[in-house]
Amino acid sequence: DIWFYDGPDFRIVQLIFPSTSGVWPWDAEADEWFRKRQPLLDTPPS
């Protein structure tokens, strides 16, 4: 909860993993299912 951090401005770390084929979520060959499972937190939802 944000109250724990005394507001919405706090640091986070996001771990992102490639697929078993070595494809990252931002790669052109990444399918939609894989991208939706690892949304990038620095990008507003579309």
Buried (B, 14 or more C-beta within 10 A) or exposed (E): EEEEEEEEEEEEEEEEEEBEEEBBBEEEEBEEEBBEEBEEEEEEEE
